[in-house]
Amino acid sequence: MSERRIIGNDPKVGALYDLIDRVAKARTVVLITGESGTGKELVAREIHRLGDWSSRPFVAINCGAIPENLIESELFGHKRGSFTGAVADKPGLFETAKDGTLFLDEIGELPLAMQVKLLRALQERLIRRVGGNDTIKVEARIIAATNRDLEAMVAQGRFREDLFYRLNVINIRVPALRERKSDILVLAEHFLRAAAAKSGKQVQAFSPEAQAALTAHAWPGNVRELENAVERAVTLSGPGEVPLDALPATLQPGAAAATPRPTEGWPPPLPGVNSGPVALEKVLADVERAYLQAAIQQCGGNRRQAASLLGLAPAAFKSRCDRLGIRES
């Protein structure tokens, strides 16, 4: 059996690999769901690696990190002169992936206008470069991922229902770290060995107090948060064991009381429609801006924490702030 790259002994990881093994040999569209930091891209890479097309390209794009006016060109390519700055023909990621895998991360951040074009590409397996007239046949397998509730977004009119069903052929949910607590120390020790080797430090284990703190933490940022915490701890530790005080402040005793929580006035009140017609797009933008600003304030200006509070990847959070004109304070 090929070495497994998703670390963990919990039965949920075994069930995850059972599903990965079953879909890897097919070309079916897969939708990977789960909270930010759970390892959705790693799951996508495992599907690609364990399939019959592993020698083909694996191409990834974060749909929330590309400006709205560039996303079409990134996906489908463009012809020279089709817009300012298009100084040469450029293939898009559908072409770059060839007959490999195209991984569309944060698919829930894709603008509605692009959702229509993506749906057409998935249905017809044909694309057209921006500014071009010729159609190009594409063979790439599509794997999408999101930390959003796409069904709720469909109900709200923020995600196309037809695209949702086109993507949701096979759904793989990646469990949150708190759902497989027995893997916390397994992962922590794996990250410790990697960080120690990288830094050349003789750090070999966690102290009993550090182990207790690691297993007690809720890990809202999931595996990504754990990896960052361990790397920090190794950096601050001397030879031997990682002491409790080398772990981040959020893991220290009493930190739970200081963790940002929604307070009075959260969420901001939604405007009513009793006074007459409402411009829905403006209302949604105002509500989104209010949530983003409230989260930033709640987290003391720490935008990474604010992103986690709203269930967003940092890149997607930044993209939303940029789009709505919320600048660094």
FILO-647141 format. One record per atom (N, C-alpha, C): x, y, z. Coordinates in steps of 0.05 Angstrom, whole numbers, padded with zeros to 5 digits, always signed. Example, Ala and Ser with C-alpha at 12.3 -4.5 7.8 and 13.67 -1.06 7.14 Angstrom:
BEGIN
+00264-00114+00156 +00246-00090+00156 +00264-00066+00156 +00257-00045+00142 +00273-00021+00143 +00258+00001+00157 
END
This chain:
BEGIN
+00017-00024+00000 +00000+00000+00000 +00018+00025+00000 +00010+00045-00015 +00025+00070-00016 +00024+00084+00011 +00047+00096+00018 +00048+00110+00043 +00027+00132+00045 +00014+00133+00067 -00007+00153+00071 +00005+00179+00082 -00003+00201+00070 +00008+00227+00077 -00009+00243+00096 -00034+00234+00101 -00051+00247+00121 -00046+00232+00147 -00035+00247+00166 -00026+00235+00191 -00049+00232+00210 -00051+00208+00223 -00072+00204+00243 -00080+00175+00245 -00088+00167+00269 -00096+00139+00275 -00126+00138+00281 -00139+00161+00283 -00168+00161+00289 -00184+00147+00267 -00205+00133+00275 -00222+00119+00255 -00232+00138+00233 -00236+00164+00240 -00245+00183+00220 -00225+00186+00198 -00199+00184+00204 -00179+00186+00183 -00179+00161+00166 -00184+00138+00179 -00187+00113+00163 -00210+00114+00144 -00233+00125+00154 -00257+00128+00136 -00251+00147+00114 -00236+00168+00120 -00229+00188+00100 -00213+00175+00077 -00193+00159+00085 -00177+00145+00065 -00193+00124+00049 -00212+00111+00062 -00229+00093+00047 -00243+00107+00024 -00253+00131+00030 -00267+00146+00009 -00247+00156-00012 -00224+00165-00003 -00203+00175-00022 -00195+00152-00041 -00191+00128-00030 -00183+00105-00047 -00205+00099-00067 -00230+00102-00060 -00252+00094-00078 -00255+00114-00100 -00249+00139-00096 -00253+00160-00117 -00228+00165-00133 -00205+00157-00123 -00180+00165-00136 -00177+00154-00164 -00189+00130-00169 -00186+00118-00196 -00206+00128-00216 -00225+00144-00207 -00245+00154-00225 -00239+00183-00233 -00253+00193-00253 -00250+00221-00261 -00273+00238-00252 -00288+00228-00233 -00312+00242-00223 -00304+00268-00209 -00321+00288-00212 -00317+00313-00197 -00321+00308-00167 -00303+00320-00151 -00304+00316-00122 -00306+00343-00109 -00323+00345-00088 -00325+00370-00072 -00315+00363-00044 -00294+00376-00035 -00283+00371-00008 -00292+00394+00010 -00304+00387+00032 -00314+00407+00051 -00301+00403+00078 -00301+00425+00093 -00289+00424+00120 -00279+00451+00128 -00274+00454+00154 -00266+00480+00165 -00238+00488+00154 -00232+00513+00156 -00206+00523+00148 -00184+00510+00165 -00163+00501+00151 -00140+00489+00165 -00142+00460+00170 -00163+00446+00159 -00166+00417+00164 -00149+00401+00145 -00140+00413+00123 -00123+00398+00104 -00138+00389+00079 -00156+00407+00069 -00172+00400+00045 -00154+00397+00021 -00134+00414+00018 -00116+00412-00005 -00099+00386-00004 -00091+00378+00020 -00077+00353+00023 -00094+00329+00014 -00120+00330+00021 -00138+00309+00012 -00139+00309-00019 -00141+00333-00031 -00142+00335-00060 -00117+00323-00073 -00094+00329-00061 -00069+00319-00071 -00067+00289-00068 -00078+00278-00047 -00078+00249-00043 -00096+00235-00064 -00119+00247-00070 -00136+00236-00091 -00120+00235-00117 -00106+00257-00123 -00091+00258-00148 -00067+00238-00147 -00053+00237-00125 -00029+00220-00123 -00036+00190-00125 -00059+00182-00114 -00066+00154-00113 -00082+00145-00138 -00087+00164-00156 -00102+00157-00180 -00083+00148-00203 -00095+00141-00225 -00080+00132-00248 -00067+00154-00264 -00073+00179-00256 -00062+00202-00271 -00043+00218-00254 -00030+00205-00235 -00012+00219-00216 +00012+00231-00229 +00019+00222-00253 +00042+00233-00267 +00035+00259-00282 +00009+00264-00284 -00001+00288-00297 +00000+00312-00277 -00003+00337-00287 -00001+00360-00269 -00023+00361-00248 -00016+00372-00225 -00036+00380-00205 -00034+00410-00203 -00055+00424-00210 -00055+00453-00211 -00076+00463-00192 -00068+00481-00174 -00086+00491-00153 -00089+00522-00156 -00113+00531-00150 -00119+00559-00150 -00137+00565-00126 -00132+00586-00111 -00149+00595-00090 -00168+00616-00101 -00193+00609-00104 -00212+00627-00117 -00218+00652-00101 -00211+00652-00075 -00215+00675-00058 -00192+00694-00058 -00169+00686-00070 -00145+00703-00069 -00140+00718-00095 -00156+00713-00116 -00152+00725-00142 -00172+00748-00145 -00163+00772-00152 -00183+00794-00157 -00204+00786-00177 -00228+00795-00173 -00251+00787-00189 -00246+00793-00219 -00232+00814-00225 -00228+00821-00253 -00207+00804-00267 -00193+00787-00252 -00172+00770-00263 -00178+00741-00263 -00199+00733-00248 -00204+00705-00244 -00210+00690-00270 -00225+00703-00288 -00232+00690-00314 -00206+00685-00330 -00188+00704-00331 -00163+00701-00345 -00146+00679-00333 -00146+00677-00306 -00130+00657-00292 -00141+00629-00299 -00167+00626-00300 -00178+00599-00305 -00178+00592-00335 -00185+00611-00352 -00189+00604-00380 -00167+00615-00399 -00149+00632-00388 -00129+00644-00405 -00139+00669-00420 -00121+00681-00435 -00130+00705-00451 -00113+00707-00476 -00123+00723-00494 -00109+00729-00519 -00095+00756-00517 -00074+00758-00531 -00059+00783-00531 -00077+00807-00538 -00075+00829-00523 -00091+00853-00528 -00119+00852-00519 -00127+00830-00505 -00155+00828-00496 -00162+00847-00473 -00141+00856-00459 -00145+00877-00438 -00118+00889-00432 -00118+00911-00418 -00093+00925-00411 -00074+00906-00396 -00050+00904-00406 -00030+00886-00394 -00028+00859-00406 -00047+00852-00424 -00046+00826-00438 -00028+00829-00462 -00002+00827-00457 +00018+00832-00478 +00024+00807-00495 +00014+00784-00486 +00018+00760-00501 -00004+00740-00495 -00008+00721-00513 -00027+00699-00507 -00018+00685-00482 -00038+00677-00466 -00031+00663-00441 -00051+00641-00436 -00042+00616-00433 -00061+00594-00427 -00071+00597-00398 -00096+00588-00394 -00107+00588-00367 -00101+00562-00352 -00110+00561-00327 -00103+00537-00311 -00117+00512-00321 -00141+00515-00334 -00153+00492-00346 -00135+00479-00366 -00122+00495-00382 -00103+00484-00402 -00077+00474-00389 -00068+00489-00369 -00043+00481-00355 -00046+00454-00342 -00069+00449-00331 -00074+00423-00318 -00075+00400-00338 -00080+00406-00363 -00081+00385-00384 -00100+00363-00376 -00091+00338-00375 -00108+00316-00367 -00102+00307-00339 -00091+00326-00323 -00086+00321-00295 -00110+00330-00277 -00103+00344-00256 -00124+00353-00237 -00122+00383-00233 -00146+00396-00235 -00148+00424-00229 -00163+00427-00202 -00150+00438-00182 -00160+00440-00155 -00170+00469-00151 -00196+00472-00147 -00208+00498-00143 -00214+00502-00113 -00195+00514-00100 -00198+00518-00071 -00215+00542-00066 -00229+00542-00043 -00247+00564-00035 -00267+00571-00057 -00279+00550-00068 -00298+00553-00090 -00322+00571-00082 -00328+00572-00056 -00350+00589-00047 -00345+00619-00050 -00320+00626-00056 -00313+00655-00059 -00315+00663-00089 -00322+00645-00106 -00323+00651-00135 -00346+00670-00140 -00342+00692-00154 -00364+00711-00160 -00385+00697-00177 -00410+00706-00174 -00433+00694-00189 -00428+00694-00219 -00418+00716-00230 -00413+00717-00259 -00394+00695-00268 -00374+00689-00252 -00355+00668-00259 -00367+00640-00254 -00386+00638-00236 -00399+00612-00231 -00413+00602-00256 -00425+00621-00271 -00439+00614-00296 -00419+00603-00316 -00396+00616-00318 -00376+00608-00338 -00362+00581-00330 -00358+00578-00304 -00347+00552-00295 -00366+00530-00300 -00392+00534-00295 -00412+00514-00299 -00412+00505-00329 -00410+00524-00347 -00410+00518-00375 -00385+00501-00382 -00362+00509-00371 -00338+00494-00376 -00340+00465-00366 -00352+00461-00343 -00355+00434-00332 -00375+00418-00348 -00396+00430-00358 -00416+00416-00373 -00407+00408-00401 -00394+00427-00414 -00387+00423-00442 -00358+00414-00446 -00342+00416-00424 -00313+00409-00426 -00300+00426-00448 -00309+00450-00451 -00298+00468-00471 -00294+00496-00457 -00273+00510-00464 -00268+00537-00454 -00261+00555-00477 -00262+00581-00472 -00254+00600-00492 -00237+00621-00477 -00213+00627-00487 -00196+00647-00474 -00209+00674-00476 -00204+00691-00456 -00214+00718-00456 -00203+00732-00481 -00222+00744-00496 -00214+00757-00521 -00211+00739-00545 -00216+00713-00541 -00212+00694-00563 -00239+00685-00574 -00238+00672-00597 -00262+00662-00610 -00263+00631-00611 -00239+00619-00610 -00237+00590-00613 -00243+00576-00586 -00257+00554-00588 -00262+00538-00565 -00239+00517-00562 -00233+00511-00536 -00211+00493-00530 -00222+00470-00513 -00217+00446-00521 -00227+00423-00505 -00208+00419-00481 -00220+00414-00458 -00205+00410-00433 -00211+00383-00421 -00190+00370-00410 -00193+00343-00400 -00188+00341-00370 -00181+00363-00357 -00173+00362-00329 -00195+00352-00311 -00188+00336-00291 -00207+00328-00271 -00210+00351-00251 -00234+00356-00242 -00240+00379-00224 -00245+00369-00196 -00229+00380-00178 -00234+00377-00149 -00237+00405-00137 -00259+00409-00124 -00264+00435-00111 -00265+00432-00081 -00260+00454-00067 -00260+00453-00038 -00272+00479-00027 -00284+00477-00003 -00295+00501+00009 -00298+00497+00039 -00295+00518+00054 -00302+00518+00083 -00329+00531+00088 -00343+00537+00066 -00370+00550+00068 -00392+00529+00066 -00415+00536+00075 -00439+00520+00073 -00452+00527+00046 -00445+00512+00025 -00455+00519-00002 -00485+00517-00004 -00497+00498+00010 -00526+00495+00008 -00540+00520+00020 -00529+00531+00041 -00540+00555+00053 -00536+00578+00033 -00513+00579+00020 -00507+00600+00001 -00526+00598-00023 -00533+00574-00031 -00553+00570-00053 -00579+00582-00044 -00588+00576-00020 -00614+00586-00010 -00614+00617-00008 -00590+00628-00004 -00588+00658-00002 -00584+00671-00029 -00581+00655-00050 -00577+00666-00077 -00548+00674-00082 -00530+00664-00065 -00502+00672-00068 -00485+00651-00082 -00497+00628-00087 -00483+00607-00102 -00503+00593-00120 -00496+00588-00145 -00515+00576-00163 -00521+00547-00156 -00547+00541-00156 -00556+00514-00150 -00546+00494-00170 -00547+00501-00196 -00538+00482-00216 -00508+00476-00214 -00492+00496-00207 -00464+00492-00204 -00458+00475-00179 -00473+00480-00157 -00471+00464-00133 -00475+00434-00139 -00496+00428-00153 -00501+00400-00159 -00481+00388-00179 -00470+00405-00196 -00450+00395-00215 -00424+00389-00199 -00418+00404-00179 -00393+00400-00163 -00397+00378-00142 -00421+00375-00131 -00426+00358-00108 -00433+00329-00116 -00418+00319-00136 -00422+00291-00145 -00413+00272-00123 -00388+00276-00114 -00377+00262-00091 -00369+00283-00070 -00380+00280-00046 -00373+00299-00025 -00355+00285-00004 -00332+00297+00001 -00314+00287+00021 -00311+00308+00043 -00321+00302+00067 -00319+00320+00089 -00294+00314+00105 -00277+00334+00109 -00253+00330+00125 -00259+00338+00154 -00255+00319+00173 -00263+00326+00201 -00245+00347+00213 -00257+00363+00231 -00242+00382+00246 -00224+00368+00266 -00202+00381+00274 -00183+00368+00293 -00196+00361+00319 -00215+00378+00328 -00228+00372+00354 -00246+00347+00352 -00252+00338+00328 -00268+00314+00324 -00251+00288+00325 -00225+00292+00325 -00206+00269+00326 -00184+00276+00346 -00192+00280+00371 -00174+00289+00391 -00151+00270+00396 -00155+00244+00391 -00134+00225+00396 -00110+00229+00377 -00114+00245+00356 -00093+00250+00336 -00077+00275+00343 -00085+00291+00363 -00072+00316+00368 -00043+00312+00375 -00037+00294+00394 -00009+00290+00401 +00007+00275+00379 -00007+00257+00364 +00006+00244+00341 +00015+00265+00321 -00002+00284+00315 +00005+00305+00296 +00026+00324+00307 +00023+00331+00333 +00042+00349+00346 +00070+00337+00346 +00072+00312+00351 +00099+00299+00351 +00110+00297+00323 +00093+00293+00304 +00102+00293+00276 +00113+00321+00268 +00098+00342+00275 +00107+00369+00269 +00132+00376+00285 +00134+00366+00310 +00158+00372+00326 +00183+00360+00312 +00181+00335+00303 +00204+00323+00290 +00212+00339+00265 +00192+00347+00250 +00198+00363+00225 +00210+00390+00231 +00199+00404+00251 +00210+00430+00258 +00238+00428+00271 +00242+00408+00287 +00269+00404+00299 +00290+00398+00277 +00282+00382+00258 +00301+00375+00236 +00307+00400+00219 +00286+00416+00215 +00289+00440+00198 +00307+00461+00212 +00304+00463+00238 +00319+00484+00253 +00345+00474+00264 +00350+00447+00264 +00374+00436+00275 +00375+00435+00305 +00351+00437+00318 +00350+00438+00347 +00345+00410+00358 +00357+00405+00381 +00354+00379+00394 +00329+00378+00413 +00306+00383+00401 +00281+00382+00416 +00268+00355+00410 +00262+00340+00431 +00255+00312+00427 +00226+00305+00435 +00214+00321+00453 +00188+00314+00463 +00174+00338+00475 +00149+00335+00483 +00134+00355+00498 +00134+00348+00527 +00136+00368+00544 +00133+00363+00573 +00105+00353+00579 +00100+00340+00601 +00073+00332+00608 +00053+00355+00609 +00062+00378+00619 +00045+00402+00620 +00038+00411+00592 +00058+00411+00574 +00053+00419+00546 +00034+00399+00532 +00037+00374+00537 +00019+00354+00526 -00010+00358+00535 -00013+00364+00560 -00040+00369+00571 -00052+00394+00558 -00036+00415+00554 -00047+00439+00541 -00054+00434+00512 -00038+00419+00498 -00044+00412+00470 -00070+00397+00467 -00074+00378+00484 -00099+00361+00482 -00123+00376+00492 -00120+00396+00509 -00143+00410+00520 -00153+00432+00502 -00136+00441+00484 -00143+00464+00466 -00163+00456+00445 -00181+00475+00438 -00203+00469+00419 -00193+00469+00390 -00171+00482+00384 -00159+00483+00357 -00179+00493+00336 -00188+00518+00339 -00207+00529+00319 -00194+00532+00292 -00167+00534+00291 -00153+00535+00266 -00143+00508+00255 -00151+00487+00270 -00147+00459+00262 -00117+00453+00258 -00111+00435+00239 -00084+00424+00237 -00064+00447+00230 -00073+00466+00214 -00055+00489+00208 -00047+00504+00233 -00066+00509+00251 -00059+00523+00276 -00040+00506+00293 -00045+00480+00294 -00027+00462+00310 +00001+00462+00299 +00004+00461+00273 +00031+00461+00261 +00045+00487+00267 +00031+00510+00265 +00044+00535+00271 +00051+00537+00300 +00034+00527+00318 +00040+00527+00347 +00065+00511+00353 +00067+00487+00341 +00090+00470+00347 +00116+00483+00336 +00115+00494+00312 +00138+00507+00300 +00148+00529+00318 +00129+00545+00329 +00136+00567+00347 +00149+00555+00373 +00137+00534+00383 +00147+00522+00408 +00175+00512+00405 +00181+00499+00382 +00207+00488+00377 +00228+00511+00376 +00220+00533+00363 +00237+00556+00360 +00245+00567+00387 +00226+00568+00406 +00230+00580+00432 +00241+00561+00453 +00244+00535+00446 +00253+00515+00466 +00282+00510+00463 +00294+00501+00486 +00321+00492+00486 +00322+00462+00481 +00345+00449+00484 +00347+00420+00480 +00328+00405+00500 +00319+00382+00491 +00303+00365+00509 +00273+00368+00504 +00258+00377+00524 +00229+00378+00522 +00220+00406+00516 +00196+00407+00503 +00182+00433+00499 +00167+00439+00524 +00174+00462+00537 +00159+00469+00562 +00132+00482+00555 +00115+00483+00575 +00089+00496+00572 +00091+00524+00562 +00110+00540+00573 +00111+00568+00566 +00121+00574+00538 +00130+00553+00524 +00139+00557+00496 +00115+00556+00477 +00092+00546+00487 +00068+00545+00470 +00055+00572+00468 +00039+00577+00448 +00026+00604+00445 +00009+00611+00469 +00004+00636+00473 -00011+00646+00496 -00039+00634+00496 -00051+00628+00473 -00078+00617+00472 -00080+00590+00484 -00057+00576+00488 -00057+00550+00500 -00050+00550+00530 -00043+00573+00540 -00035+00575+00568 -00059+00573+00586 -00056+00564+00611 -00078+00562+00630 -00092+00589+00633 -00119+00589+00632 -00134+00613+00634 -00138+00628+00607 -00126+00617+00586 -00128+00631+00560 -00156+00630+00549 -00171+00609+00556 -00198+00606+00544 -00215+00630+00550 -00212+00641+00574 -00228+00664+00582 -00221+00689+00565 -00196+00689+00555 -00188+00713+00540 -00191+00709+00510 -00199+00685+00501 -00204+00681+00473 -00227+00697+00462 -00223+00712+00440 -00245+00729+00430 -00271+00713+00426 -00293+00723+00437 -00319+00711+00433 -00338+00732+00424 -00359+00725+00410 -00380+00744+00402 -00392+00757+00427 -00395+00783+00427 -00406+00797+00449 -00432+00810+00441 -00444+00826+00459 -00469+00840+00453 -00466+00856+00427 -00486+00855+00411 -00485+00869+00385 -00474+00852+00362 -00467+00827+00369 -00457+00808+00348 -00478+00786+00344 -00487+00781+00321 -00480+00795+00296 -00494+00822+00294 -00485+00839+00276 -00499+00865+00272 -00527+00860+00262 -00546+00877+00270 -00574+00873+00262 -00577+00876+00232 -00595+00859+00221 -00600+00860+00192 -00621+00882+00187 -00618+00897+00165 -00638+00917+00159 -00664+00904+00150 -00686+00917+00156 -00713+00907+00148 -00721+00918+00122 -00744+00908+00112 -00754+00917+00086 -00781+00931+00089 -00789+00937+00114 -00815+00949+00119 -00818+00977+00106 -00796+00990+00103 -00798+01018+00093 -00799+01020+00063 -00798+00997+00049 -00799+00998+00019 -00779+00981+00006 -00774+00984-00020 -00756+00967-00035 -00727+00969-00023 -00713+00947-00026 -00685+00946-00016 -00667+00938-00039 -00644+00951-00041 -00623+00943-00061 -00608+00920-00048 -00615+00896-00055 -00604+00872-00041 -00574+00871-00041 -00561+00876-00065 -00532+00874-00066 -00519+00894-00047 -00530+00918-00045 -00519+00937-00026 -00523+00928+00003 -00546+00917+00008 -00552+00907+00036 -00532+00885+00043 -00528+00866+00025 -00509+00844+00030 -00481+00854+00034 -00473+00874+00018 -00446+00886+00021 -00443+00900+00048 -00464+00914+00056 -00464+00928+00082 -00462+00909+00105 -00477+00887+00103 -00477+00867+00124 -00450+00853+00125 -00439+00846+00102 -00413+00833+00101 -00391+00852+00112 -00393+00877+00105 -00373+00897+00116 -00376+00899+00146 -00400+00899+00156 -00405+00901+00185 -00393+00877+00200 -00397+00853+00189 -00386+00829+00201 -00355+00830+00201 -00344+00837+00179 -00314+00838+00177 -00303+00858+00197 -00314+00882+00198 -00304+00902+00215 -00308+00894+00245 -00332+00882+00251 -00337+00874+00278 -00317+00852+00287 -00311+00834+00269 -00292+00812+00275 -00264+00823+00280 -00256+00842+00263 -00230+00854+00267 -00228+00869+00294 -00249+00883+00301 -00250+00897+00326 -00250+00878+00350 -00266+00856+00346 -00269+00836+00368 -00242+00823+00373 -00225+00820+00352 -00200+00806+00355 -00177+00825+00358 -00182+00850+00366 -00161+00869+00372 -00144+00876+00348 -00155+00874+00324 -00140+00881+00300 -00125+00858+00287 -00126+00834+00300 -00112+00811+00290 -00130+00798+00268 -00122+00802+00243 -00138+00794+00221 -00139+00764+00217 -00118+00750+00225 -00118+00721+00222 -00138+00709+00242 -00139+00720+00266 -00160+00711+00285 -00188+00718+00276 -00190+00742+00264 -00216+00751+00254 -00226+00732+00232 -00208+00724+00214 -00215+00705+00193 -00225+00679+00205 -00210+00669+00225 -00218+00644+00238 -00245+00647+00251 -00251+00670+00263 -00276+00674+00277 -00300+00673+00257 -00295+00681+00232 -00315+00681+00212 -00314+00656+00194 -00296+00637+00200 -00295+00612+00185 -00283+00616+00157 -00265+00636+00154 -00253+00642+00128 -00223+00637+00129 -00213+00629+00106 -00184+00628+00102 -00173+00656+00103 -00148+00660+00113 -00137+00688+00114 -00137+00701+00087 -00131+00686+00065 -00130+00699+00038 -00158+00707+00030 -00178+00691+00036 -00206+00699+00029 -00215+00722+00045 -00207+00723+00071 -00214+00746+00088 -00202+00772+00077 -00176+00771+00069 -00163+00794+00058 -00176+00803+00032 -00183+00784+00015 -00196+00790-00010 -00222+00805-00006 -00238+00796+00014 -00264+00809+00020 -00259+00837+00031 -00239+00840+00049 -00233+00866+00060 -00225+00886+00038 -00208+00876+00019 -00199+00893-00003 -00222+00901-00020 -00240+00882-00026 -00263+00888-00044 -00281+00908-00031 -00284+00908-00005 -00302+00926+00009 -00288+00951+00020 -00263+00954+00013 -00249+00979+00021 -00242+00980+00051 -00239+00957+00064 -00232+00957+00092 -00201+00955+00094 -00189+00976+00101 -00160+00978+00101 -00147+00971+00127 -00121+00965+00126 -00106+00960+00151 -00106+00985+00168 -00111+00981+00194 -00112+01004+00212 -00084+01010+00223 
END
